[in-house]
């Protein structure tokens, strides 16, 4: 199998995004990745991150690229998680990526670094993209996103099976308690 074929197969599993580290783990040397990029098979997105030109664009490509550009320990964070799941009518201008690593490389203006440690029990993935769990992301959005949208997001996540119903209700209660309002008071 050619290096191009190996990277194509990898790209289909990673939303079209290929990193030098992933390519190396599949047996493709970095020099071959760069050669394929110079021939137009890959498009360079940033330091060590490429997009396979042959993979059709999808709705999660930008999120996958943002996490790959930040680095190995990075996870999609806060309202970007809700936007990736299309919850809570959230449109992000900049994709938030959490990391504890010091990032010195140049990132596109659409990527925002959030300096925080996301514990393992609060991590998940969105179709292979490392991310915060939906509930943790909703709680992190408190004060940044309208509470009604966060409640709607948790109800939708529960209905879609993205979060357990009990956990969704617990998070909704926490959001309401933190803001001092409830659905009963809202109707008055």
N, C-alpha and C positions, 0 to 999 in steps of 0.2 A: 504494500500500500504506500502511495506517495505521501510526502510530508503535507502536501496540500489537502489530500483526502483525509488524513488524520486530523488536521486542523478544522476542516469542514465538519467532520463528525463531532468534534469537541464543541464547535461553535453552535451547532444545533441544540446542544444541551445547556448552553450558557448565554442564551439570548443574543447570539452573534458576537459576543465579547470573548477575546482570547488574550490571556496574559502570557508573558514569557515564562513565568513559573509553571503555569498549567501546561504550556507547550512542552517545556522541558520534562515534566512528569510523564508526558505521553511519548517521549522519545524524540521530540523535534528540537534540534539545537537552535539557540537564539539567532545565530547567523542565518539559518534557513528561514526563520520567521521574518527577519529583516529583508531577505532576498524576495520573499513572496510579497512583502509590502511594497518594495520598489517596482515589482511587476504589476501591481494593482490588485492582487488577490486579497490583500488586507489594507485597511485604512488605519493609520496611526491615530489614536485618540489622545495619547499622552505617554508618559514615560513607562515603557514596558506593557502598554495596553493597546490592543488592536481590535478592529471590528472586521469580521469576515464579510467581504462584499457580496458573496453568493447567498448569504442568509437573509431572507426577507425580514424587513423591520417588523417589530411587534410592540405592544403597549408597554412592556416592562424593560425595553432595551436601555432607555436613559437611566433607569434605576440601577440596572446591572453594571452599566459603564461607570456610574458615579462611585459605586462601592469598589469596583476593581481599580479605579484610578487612585482612590485613597490608600488602599493597601490590604494586606492579608487579614488583619484583625478588625477591619471595618465592618460596621453593620448599618443598614438603613435605619433611620431614627425618626422619632416624633411624628409630625404630620405627614412626612414623606411616606411612612408606612401606610397611613390611612389613604393617602392619594394613590399609592400603588394598588391597593385593594379596591379602589374606587368607592370609598366609604366617606360619609359625612360631607359630601359636596365640597371637597377640599382640592383646590388647584394650587400647586406650589410653584413659586417663581424659581426657587433654588432648592435642590434636593439635599436634604440634611443627612449627613453620614457621621455616625458616632465612632470615635477612636480615641485611644489614649496615647497613641504614637505621635511623635512630633513630625509633622509633614512639612518638608522643605521644598518639595517639587511644586511646579506650577500646575494649578488646577483650573479648569474652565470656570467662568463666572456663574455657571448654573449649579455648581457644587459648593455646599457650605459645610465646613467641618464643625462638629459639635464635640467639644472635649468632655467626654464622660465615659466611664466604665459601664458597660452593659453586662451584668452578671449572666452566667450561663443559663440560669433558670428563667431569665427574661428574654432569651434569644430564641429565634425561630428562623424560618426561611420562607421566602415567597418564590415558589417555583425555582428553587436553587439559589436565590439571592439572599445572603445573610441579612437578617433584619431583627428588629425588636418584635416581641409578641404584640398582637393587636391591642390587648388590654393595657400593657405597659406603655405603648405608644399613645393611647387615648389619655391615660393619666398624665403623661409628660406634656400633653397639649393643653392641659388645664391652664386657663389664663391667656392662651394664645389663640384658641379657637372657641367660637361661641358654644356654650354648654349644651344648647339644644341640638347642635350639630353633632357633638360628641355622643350625646344620648342616642340620637338617631343612628349614628355609626355603630354603636354597641348593639343596638337592636337589630340592625341589618347584618352585622357580623354574626350574631347568634342565629339568625334565620338562615344564613348561608352556610352555617357549620364551621365558621372560622374560629369561633370561640364557644366554650361551653355556656349554656344558658345561665347557670348559677354564677359563673364568673362574670358574665355580662351584667347581671343584676347587681352583683357586689360592686363592680366598677361604677355603674350608674349611681348607686347609693353613695359611694365615695365622692363622686363628682358633685352630686347634689348637696352633700354635707359640707363640702369644701366651699361651696358658693352660698350656702345658707338658703337655698330655695328647694322646692319640690314641685312635682307635677301638679299636686293639688293646689298649691299657692299660685301656680302659673295661670290656672283657669279663672282666678278671681278678677 
